[in-house]
Amino acid sequence: MKSIYFIITLFFMMQGTVAFAGDKKNAAVKFYGETVAIRYDVDMTSIPLGKEISEETFKKFYYNINNTQYISLLGSLLHYKSTYQLNDWLYYLLINETTATLLPEKSDTYKTLFNWFLLQKSGYRVQLNHAADKVNLAVYTLDEVKDKGFWVDIIDPNKLQKDEGELEETSSKFNIHFSGKAFSFNMKEMPTLNNPEMKKELLRVSEIMGD
């Protein structure tokens, strides 16, 4: 209970702290039958991204977006994670849906880096797996995996999950930070959103995890 109170309190504190810094807007994000209000800094949606897929491109993107008032967006996401009792996987889906809403015209690479940044700032251990023309988002997990995952590669090569086909041998890995908490697909408690589509998603994840 204390942790939930802290997250909600932090959210409203952050809203007040950054109210006069930068250009803030609210976005209505559809999420399993609910419409959530996401507050964000407009500067986050116009971060320049180099054409070359390289570590230098990733670094510049990270440091540029890190200099925005990203805390408003992060606070909104964490608030709904707590309110709806979302596990890590559903929280990622909320992040992904938010990214799609805020950045409809951006490239897949741009959206992947945006999600990567938000997951890293949410405290997870993340990395980018990249080849010449593709970037995949990766999270570290301690979950036992029966089959391929959806959108992530796992850092531990003994539990490597791939979102599309085989990871090329020429792929490289990039990390801004090497620390963070492990990502889990498991459901410890049911979310408060009683939506049939969400139940299908949870069942699909459970089948892949072998539960």
C-alpha positions as CSV (number, residue, x, y, z in Angstrom):
1,M,0.0,0.0,0.0
2,K,2.8,2.4,0.8
3,S,4.4,1.8,-2.6
4,I,1.1,2.6,-4.4
5,Y,0.7,5.7,-2.3
6,F,4.2,6.8,-3.1
7,I,3.7,6.3,-6.9
8,I,0.5,8.3,-6.9
9,T,1.9,11.0,-4.7
10,L,5.0,11.2,-6.9
11,F,2.8,11.5,-10.0
12,F,1.0,14.5,-8.7
13,M,4.1,16.1,-7.3
14,M,5.8,15.7,-10.7
15,Q,2.8,17.3,-12.5
16,G,3.1,20.4,-10.3
17,T,6.8,20.6,-10.5
18,V,6.9,20.7,-14.3
19,A,3.7,22.6,-14.9
20,F,5.6,25.7,-16.0
21,A,8.4,24.0,-17.9
22,G,8.1,23.1,-21.5
23,D,4.9,22.7,-23.5
24,K,2.6,20.1,-22.0
25,K,-0.3,18.4,-23.6
26,N,-2.8,15.6,-22.7
27,A,-3.4,12.7,-25.0
28,A,-6.3,10.2,-24.8
29,V,-4.9,6.7,-25.1
30,K,-7.2,3.8,-25.7
31,F,-6.3,0.8,-23.5
32,Y,-8.5,-2.3,-23.3
33,G,-11.8,-0.4,-23.2
34,E,-10.5,2.4,-21.1
35,T,-9.4,5.9,-22.2
36,V,-6.5,7.0,-20.1
37,A,-5.3,10.6,-20.0
38,I,-1.6,10.8,-20.6
39,R,0.3,14.1,-20.0
40,Y,3.5,14.6,-21.9
41,D,6.1,17.1,-22.9
42,V,5.6,17.9,-26.6
43,D,9.4,18.1,-27.1
44,M,9.5,14.3,-26.6
45,T,7.7,13.8,-29.9
46,S,10.2,15.7,-32.0
47,I,13.6,14.3,-30.9
48,P,15.9,14.1,-34.0
49,L,16.9,10.6,-35.0
50,G,19.8,9.9,-37.4
51,K,19.2,7.7,-40.4
52,E,22.0,5.3,-39.6
53,I,21.3,2.5,-37.1
54,S,24.3,2.8,-34.8
55,E,25.2,3.2,-31.2
56,E,26.0,6.8,-31.8
57,T,22.4,7.3,-33.0
58,F,21.0,5.6,-30.0
59,K,23.1,7.6,-27.6
60,K,22.1,11.0,-29.2
61,F,18.5,10.0,-29.1
62,Y,18.7,8.9,-25.4
63,Y,20.5,12.0,-24.2
64,N,18.2,14.4,-26.2
65,I,15.0,12.8,-24.9
66,N,16.5,12.6,-21.4
67,N,16.7,16.4,-21.5
68,T,13.0,16.8,-21.9
69,Q,10.4,16.9,-19.2
70,Y,9.8,13.2,-19.7
71,I,8.8,12.8,-16.1
72,S,5.2,14.0,-16.9
73,L,4.7,11.0,-19.2
74,L,6.5,8.6,-17.0
75,G,4.4,9.7,-14.0
76,S,1.2,9.1,-16.0
77,L,2.2,5.6,-17.1
78,L,3.3,4.6,-13.6
79,H,0.0,6.0,-12.2
80,Y,-2.1,3.8,-14.4
81,K,0.2,0.8,-13.8
82,S,-0.6,1.1,-10.2
83,T,-4.2,2.0,-10.6
84,Y,-5.0,-0.9,-12.9
85,Q,-2.6,-3.4,-11.2
86,L,-0.8,-4.1,-14.5
87,N,2.0,-6.7,-14.6
88,D,5.1,-5.9,-16.5
89,W,3.8,-7.2,-19.8
90,L,0.6,-5.2,-19.6
91,Y,2.5,-2.2,-18.6
92,Y,4.6,-2.6,-21.7
93,L,1.5,-2.8,-23.8
94,L,0.3,0.5,-22.2
95,I,3.6,2.1,-23.1
96,N,3.4,0.7,-26.6
97,E,-0.1,2.0,-27.1
98,T,0.9,5.4,-25.7
99,T,3.8,5.5,-28.1
100,A,1.6,4.6,-31.1
101,T,-0.8,7.4,-30.1
102,L,1.8,10.1,-29.6
103,L,4.0,9.2,-32.6
104,P,1.6,7.9,-35.3
105,E,3.9,9.2,-38.1
106,K,7.2,8.1,-36.7
107,S,9.2,5.1,-37.9
108,D,9.2,1.7,-36.2
109,T,12.8,2.4,-35.1
110,Y,11.8,5.7,-33.6
111,K,9.0,4.0,-31.7
112,T,11.2,1.2,-30.5
113,L,13.7,3.7,-29.1
114,F,10.9,5.6,-27.4
115,N,9.6,2.4,-25.7
116,W,13.2,1.5,-24.8
117,F,13.7,4.9,-23.1
118,L,10.4,4.6,-21.1
119,L,11.1,1.1,-20.0
120,Q,14.6,2.0,-18.9
121,K,13.3,5.0,-17.0
122,S,10.7,2.7,-15.4
123,G,13.5,0.8,-13.8
124,Y,13.8,-2.2,-16.1
125,R,17.0,-3.8,-17.4
126,V,16.8,-3.2,-21.1
127,Q,18.9,-3.2,-24.2
128,L,18.7,-2.8,-28.0
129,N,19.6,-5.6,-30.3
130,H,20.4,-4.1,-33.7
131,A,21.6,-5.1,-37.2
132,A,22.1,-2.9,-40.3
133,D,18.4,-2.3,-40.9
134,K,16.6,-3.3,-37.8
135,V,16.4,-2.6,-34.1
136,N,14.7,-4.9,-31.5
137,L,13.9,-4.0,-27.9
138,A,15.2,-6.4,-25.3
139,V,14.5,-7.0,-21.6
140,Y,16.2,-9.2,-19.1
141,T,13.9,-11.8,-17.5
142,L,14.2,-14.5,-15.0
143,D,11.0,-16.2,-16.2
144,E,11.3,-19.7,-17.6
145,V,10.4,-19.5,-21.3
146,K,8.8,-22.4,-23.2
147,D,8.6,-20.7,-26.7
148,K,9.3,-17.5,-28.5
149,G,8.2,-14.3,-27.0
150,F,6.4,-11.5,-28.8
151,W,8.5,-8.3,-28.9
152,V,11.6,-8.9,-26.8
153,D,14.9,-10.7,-27.0
154,I,16.2,-11.8,-23.6
155,I,19.7,-10.8,-22.6
156,D,20.6,-14.2,-21.2
157,P,21.4,-16.3,-24.3
158,N,20.1,-19.4,-22.6
159,K,16.6,-17.9,-22.6
160,L,16.7,-15.9,-25.8
161,Q,13.3,-14.8,-27.1
162,K,13.0,-13.4,-30.5
163,D,10.1,-11.2,-31.8
164,E,10.5,-12.0,-35.5
165,G,12.5,-14.9,-36.8
166,E,16.1,-15.6,-35.8
167,L,18.3,-12.9,-34.5
168,E,21.1,-12.4,-37.1
169,E,24.5,-13.5,-36.0
170,T,25.7,-10.0,-37.0
171,S,23.4,-8.3,-34.6
172,S,24.9,-6.1,-31.9
173,K,23.7,-5.3,-28.4
174,F,23.6,-1.8,-26.9
175,N,23.0,-0.7,-23.3
176,I,22.9,2.7,-21.7
177,H,22.7,1.2,-18.2
178,F,23.5,-2.4,-17.3
179,S,21.5,-2.4,-14.1
180,G,17.7,-2.6,-13.5
181,K,15.0,-4.9,-12.4
182,A,14.1,-8.1,-14.3
183,F,11.0,-8.0,-16.5
184,S,8.4,-10.6,-15.8
185,F,5.6,-11.9,-18.0
186,N,3.9,-13.6,-15.1
187,M,0.7,-12.5,-13.5
188,K,0.9,-12.2,-9.7
189,E,-2.5,-10.5,-9.4
190,M,-5.3,-9.8,-11.8
191,P,-5.6,-6.3,-13.2
192,T,-8.6,-4.3,-12.3
193,L,-9.6,-3.9,-15.9
194,N,-12.3,-6.5,-16.6
195,N,-11.9,-6.7,-20.4
196,P,-12.4,-9.9,-22.5
197,E,-9.6,-8.9,-24.9
198,M,-7.2,-8.4,-22.0
199,K,-8.1,-11.9,-20.7
200,K,-7.2,-13.3,-24.1
201,E,-3.9,-11.5,-24.1
202,L,-3.1,-12.9,-20.6
203,L,-4.0,-16.4,-21.8
204,R,-1.8,-16.1,-24.8
205,V,1.2,-15.0,-22.7
206,S,0.5,-17.8,-20.2
207,E,0.6,-20.4,-23.0
208,I,3.9,-19.0,-24.3
209,M,5.4,-19.0,-20.8
210,G,4.2,-22.6,-20.3
211,D,2.1,-21.8,-17.3
